[in-house]
Amino acid sequence: MSDITFDFQRRARIGLSEAVLCTGKTPQQIGEALGLARARQASLLLTRLTPEAFSRLAPGEQASLDYDPMSRTAVFGAVRKPAGEPQVVVVTAGTSDLPVAREAIRTLAYSGVAAREIADVGVAGLWRILMHEDELRRYPVVIVVAGMEGALFSVVAGLVGGVVVAVPSSTGYGAARGGETALHAALASCAPGLVTVNIDNGYGAASAALRVLGEQRRLAGFEPEPADRESVVPGASD
């Protein structure tokens, strides 16, 4: 009996494709997931695939993946190149937050949405974020990744009119408590309308952004994209 039960109809229901969380899965289970996607000729996003876990996959499975070690994400099948200008901006407080930010950016790219990255603009040097203020206001969604005390969330949410999604990161030490302090800062923010996802959850932030953009397209009268985004996978007909 298979350990994997795919929800291939998720995109039809909520507009977001299912992703495979690799944490806790054996190489055999990840390989089985890839096999099921290949049989359906479907593309697939894998998250939290560490370099060590990637190295334990069979050579053929490694070759079938577009793998990025920093974000720990991989795309199986045809890689979709984002079209048009960036619709989301991803901001980080420090360079240590980049793995989480890149997870969000790769998730957005998988769905065909381009994103702009602005890194290392934390409040220790407030001028760094203020020099991007006018640009930030142009985006309908701003994802902010920050650890330590999480002050950047409230600063950005007080500057822009778009939806601000806070991603507390586990960056920091001592009283930062692995991201819990930043999470509490986001939840306790007095900046109205700031929303947050779980610690280090770049995938969740990107999914929230995709929901916002999808609703904007619906209100603007655009037809929804095909529900089942499947594409021919190399080797699928072998």
C-alpha positions in Angstrom: 0.0 0.0 0.0 1.3 3.5 -0.9 2.3 5.9 1.8 1.4 8.8 -0.4 -2.2 10.1 -1.2 -1.9 13.1 -3.5 -4.5 15.9 -3.6 -4.3 16.6 -7.3 -7.6 18.5 -7.2 -6.4 21.1 -4.7 -5.8 23.7 -7.3 -9.3 23.2 -8.6 -10.7 23.9 -5.1 -8.5 26.7 -3.8 -6.2 27.8 -6.7 -3.0 26.4 -5.1 -1.3 23.2 -6.1 -0.3 20.6 -3.5 3.4 20.7 -2.5 5.5 17.9 -0.9 6.9 18.7 2.5 10.1 16.5 2.6 10.9 16.9 6.3 10.4 13.5 7.9 10.0 11.6 4.6 12.4 8.8 3.6 14.2 8.9 0.2 11.9 6.0 -0.8 8.8 8.1 0.1 10.1 11.1 -1.8 10.9 8.9 -4.8 7.4 7.4 -4.6 5.9 11.0 -4.7 8.0 11.8 -7.8 6.8 8.6 -9.4 3.2 9.4 -8.9 3.7 12.9 -10.4 5.5 11.4 -13.4 2.7 8.9 -14.0 0.2 11.7 -14.1 2.6 13.9 -16.1 2.3 16.6 -13.4 4.8 19.1 -12.2 5.5 19.2 -8.4 7.0 21.5 -5.8 9.0 20.0 -3.1 9.8 22.0 0.1 12.3 21.5 3.0 14.5 19.2 0.9 17.8 19.6 2.6 21.1 19.0 0.7 21.6 15.9 2.7 18.2 14.5 1.8 18.7 15.5 -1.8 22.0 13.6 -1.9 20.3 10.4 -0.7 17.9 10.4 -3.7 18.6 8.1 -6.6 20.7 9.7 -9.3 17.8 9.6 -11.8 15.6 11.4 -9.3 18.2 14.0 -8.6 18.6 14.7 -12.3 14.8 15.2 -12.7 14.7 18.0 -10.1 15.5 21.7 -10.4 17.0 21.9 -6.9 18.0 25.1 -5.0 20.0 24.2 -1.8 19.5 27.7 -0.1 15.7 27.6 -0.2 15.7 23.8 0.1 13.1 23.6 -2.6 12.9 21.6 -5.8 10.7 21.6 -8.8 9.9 18.3 -10.6 8.9 18.6 -14.2 8.8 21.6 -16.5 10.1 24.7 -14.7 7.6 27.6 -15.2 9.3 30.9 -15.9 7.5 33.8 -14.2 6.0 36.2 -16.8 5.7 39.9 -16.5 6.8 42.4 -13.9 7.1 41.3 -10.2 3.8 41.5 -8.4 5.2 40.7 -4.9 8.3 42.0 -3.1 10.0 39.9 -0.5 12.0 41.9 2.1 14.5 40.5 4.6 15.8 42.1 7.8 19.2 40.4 7.3 21.1 38.1 5.0 20.5 35.2 7.5 16.8 35.4 6.6 17.5 34.7 2.9 16.7 30.9 3.0 13.2 31.6 4.1 12.8 34.5 1.6 14.0 32.3 -1.2 11.5 29.6 -0.3 8.8 32.2 -0.8 10.3 33.4 -4.0 10.6 29.9 -5.4 7.1 29.0 -4.4 5.8 32.1 -6.2 7.9 31.3 -9.3 6.5 27.8 -9.4 3.0 29.4 -9.8 4.3 31.8 -12.5 4.5 34.9 -10.3 7.6 37.0 -10.4 8.9 38.5 -7.2 11.4 41.3 -6.3 13.9 40.6 -3.5 15.2 43.4 -1.2 17.6 41.9 1.4 19.4 43.1 4.5 17.3 46.2 5.3 16.6 45.6 9.0 15.9 48.3 11.6 19.4 48.4 13.0 20.0 50.9 10.1 16.5 52.3 9.5 17.6 54.3 6.5 18.0 51.0 4.6 14.3 50.3 4.4 13.3 53.9 4.1 15.4 54.2 0.9 13.0 51.6 -0.7 9.8 53.2 0.7 8.5 54.5 -2.6 9.2 51.3 -4.4 7.5 49.2 -1.7 4.3 51.1 -2.1 4.0 49.9 -5.7 3.4 46.3 -4.8 0.0 44.8 -3.9 1.7 42.3 -1.6 4.8 42.7 0.6 6.3 39.7 2.3 8.6 40.6 5.2 11.0 38.1 6.7 12.6 39.0 10.1 14.0 37.3 13.2 15.4 38.7 16.4 12.7 41.2 17.7 10.7 41.3 14.5 10.5 45.1 14.5 10.7 45.3 10.7 7.1 43.9 10.3 5.5 47.0 12.0 7.8 49.4 10.2 6.9 48.2 6.8 3.2 47.8 7.6 3.2 51.4 8.7 4.7 52.6 5.4 2.8 50.8 2.6 -0.8 50.2 1.6 -0.5 46.7 0.2 -1.1 43.5 2.1 1.9 42.8 4.4 2.6 39.2 5.3 5.1 38.8 8.2 7.3 35.7 8.3 9.0 35.4 11.6 12.3 33.6 11.1 14.3 31.5 13.6 17.3 33.9 13.1 18.6 35.1 16.4 19.7 33.8 19.8 18.9 34.1 23.5 15.6 35.9 24.0 14.8 35.6 20.2 13.8 32.0 21.2 14.0 30.5 17.7 11.6 32.9 16.1 9.0 33.0 18.9 9.7 36.6 19.8 9.4 37.8 16.2 6.1 35.8 15.9 4.8 37.5 19.0 5.9 40.9 17.7 3.9 40.3 14.5 0.8 39.2 16.4 1.0 42.1 18.8 1.8 44.7 16.1 -0.2 48.0 16.2 0.1 48.3 12.4 -3.5 47.7 11.3 -4.0 44.8 8.9 -0.6 43.1 9.3 -0.9 39.3 9.0 1.5 36.6 9.9 2.4 33.0 9.1 4.3 30.5 11.2 8.0 30.7 11.9 10.2 30.2 8.8 7.1 29.5 6.7 8.2 31.1 3.4 5.9 28.7 1.5 2.9 29.7 3.6 3.6 33.4 3.0 3.9 32.8 -0.8 0.6 30.9 -0.7 -1.1 33.8 1.1 0.3 36.2 -1.6 -1.0 33.9 -4.4 -4.5 34.0 -2.7 -4.4 37.8 -2.6 -3.4 38.1 -6.2 -6.0 35.5 -7.3 -8.7 37.4 -5.6 -7.6 40.6 -7.2 -7.7 38.9 -10.6 -11.2 37.6 -9.9 -12.5 41.1 -8.9 -10.9 42.5 -12.0 -12.9 40.1 -14.2 -10.0 37.8 -15.3 -10.8 34.2 -16.1 -9.2 31.7 -13.6 -6.2 29.7 -14.9 -6.8 26.0 -15.7 -7.5 24.1 -12.5 -5.1 21.2 -13.1 -1.7 22.7 -14.0 0.0 19.7 -15.4 2.8 19.7 -17.8 4.8 17.0 -19.7 7.5 15.7 -17.4 10.8 14.5 -18.9 10.8 10.8 -19.0 7.1 10.5 -18.4 6.5 8.4 -21.5 9.4 6.1 -20.9 
